[in-house]
Amino acid sequence: MELEKLDGEFTVCKVTSFRDIACDMDFCFIARTDHEISLVCPAERVPAYTAAREDGWRGIRVKGPLDFALTGILAGLSGVLAGHEIAVFAVSTFDTDYLFVKKENFEKTVTVLMKAGYTFL
């Protein structure tokens, strides 16, 4: 499985309105449920107002596109990291999966995943 390090730091936050989000950024992941609107975006592009936020994340992309019939990709990655007590925030798109870890754990995450047989591009 090939992985890619994403550049920069990310923020995970909760917003109250879509109008607060500038969707013209290179990376912008929005999830809406009946309880909230969540946003993952570059730290420097966080909306002026957030209901809650968690700063200091680094990202890893699974090289895609991934076939919907594939199973266990996120489970495998997060299982390896859980075994080393590294917490993850995961999101998925139509094409692939993304893992976010706190920046202080990023280099350890890369090392652990490489030792587990994952390749970084």
C-alpha positions as CSV (number, residue, x, y, z in Angstrom):
1,M,0.0,0.0,0.0
2,E,1.4,3.4,-1.0
3,L,1.0,6.4,1.1
4,E,1.6,10.1,0.6
5,K,2.5,12.8,3.2
6,L,0.4,15.9,2.9
7,D,2.2,19.2,3.3
8,G,1.4,21.6,6.1
9,E,-0.7,21.5,9.2
10,F,-4.4,20.9,9.4
11,T,-7.2,21.9,11.7
12,V,-10.3,19.8,12.5
13,C,-13.2,22.1,13.4
14,K,-16.9,22.4,13.8
15,V,-18.7,25.3,12.0
16,T,-22.3,26.5,12.2
17,S,-22.8,27.4,8.6
18,F,-21.4,26.6,5.1
19,R,-21.1,30.3,4.4
20,D,-18.2,30.3,6.9
21,I,-16.2,27.9,4.7
22,A,-14.0,29.1,1.8
23,C,-14.1,26.1,-0.5
24,D,-11.4,27.4,-2.9
25,M,-8.5,25.9,-0.8
26,D,-6.4,23.0,-2.1
27,F,-7.7,20.7,0.7
28,C,-11.1,21.1,2.2
29,F,-13.1,18.1,3.7
30,I,-16.6,18.9,4.8
31,A,-19.0,16.5,6.5
32,R,-22.6,17.4,7.4
33,T,-24.8,15.3,9.6
34,D,-28.0,16.1,11.4
35,H,-25.9,17.2,14.4
36,E,-23.0,19.1,13.0
37,I,-20.9,20.5,10.1
38,S,-17.3,19.4,10.4
39,L,-14.4,20.7,8.4
40,V,-10.8,19.6,7.9
41,C,-8.7,22.3,6.3
42,P,-5.2,23.8,6.3
43,A,-4.5,25.5,9.6
44,E,-4.0,28.9,7.9
45,R,-7.5,28.7,6.2
46,V,-9.7,28.0,9.3
47,P,-12.8,30.1,9.2
48,A,-12.9,33.2,11.5
49,Y,-15.6,31.7,13.6
50,T,-15.7,28.0,14.7
51,A,-17.9,26.4,17.3
52,A,-15.0,24.1,18.2
53,R,-11.6,23.4,16.8
54,E,-8.6,21.0,17.3
55,D,-5.3,22.3,15.8
56,G,-2.0,20.6,15.1
57,W,-2.8,17.7,12.7
58,R,-0.6,16.3,9.9
59,G,-2.1,14.3,7.1
60,I,-1.4,11.1,5.1
61,R,-3.2,10.1,1.9
62,V,-3.6,6.5,0.8
63,K,-2.7,6.4,-2.9
64,G,-5.9,5.9,-4.9
65,P,-8.2,5.6,-6.4
66,L,-9.3,2.6,-4.3
67,D,-11.9,0.1,-5.4
68,F,-15.0,0.0,-3.2
69,A,-14.6,-3.8,-3.0
70,L,-11.3,-3.4,-1.0
71,T,-11.7,-4.1,2.7
72,G,-9.7,-3.3,5.8
73,I,-7.5,-0.5,4.5
74,L,-8.3,1.9,7.3
75,A,-8.5,-0.9,9.8
76,G,-5.0,-2.0,8.9
77,L,-3.5,1.4,9.1
78,S,-5.3,2.5,12.3
79,G,-4.6,-1.0,13.8
80,V,-0.9,-0.6,13.3
81,L,-1.0,2.9,14.8
82,A,-3.2,1.9,17.7
83,G,-0.6,-0.7,18.6
84,H,1.8,2.1,19.1
85,E,-0.7,4.3,20.9
86,I,-1.0,6.8,18.1
87,A,-4.5,8.3,17.8
88,V,-5.9,9.0,14.3
89,F,-8.7,11.1,12.8
90,A,-9.7,9.4,9.5
91,V,-11.8,10.6,6.6
92,S,-12.7,9.0,3.3
93,T,-13.6,10.4,-0.1
94,F,-14.9,8.6,-3.2
95,D,-11.4,7.8,-4.3
96,T,-9.3,7.2,-1.2
97,D,-8.8,7.5,2.5
98,Y,-6.9,10.0,4.7
99,L,-5.4,9.7,8.1
100,F,-4.6,12.6,10.3
101,V,-2.3,12.4,13.4
102,K,-1.2,15.0,15.8
103,K,1.9,16.8,14.5
104,E,4.0,15.6,17.5
105,N,3.3,12.0,16.4
106,F,3.8,12.5,12.7
107,E,7.4,11.3,12.3
108,K,6.8,8.3,14.6
109,T,3.7,7.5,12.5
110,V,5.7,7.5,9.3
111,T,8.4,5.3,10.9
112,V,5.8,2.8,12.3
113,L,4.0,2.5,9.1
114,M,7.1,2.0,7.0
115,K,8.3,-0.7,9.5
116,A,4.8,-2.3,9.0
117,G,5.4,-2.5,5.2
118,Y,3.7,0.6,3.9
119,T,5.6,2.7,1.3
120,F,5.7,6.5,1.2
121,L,5.9,8.2,-2.2
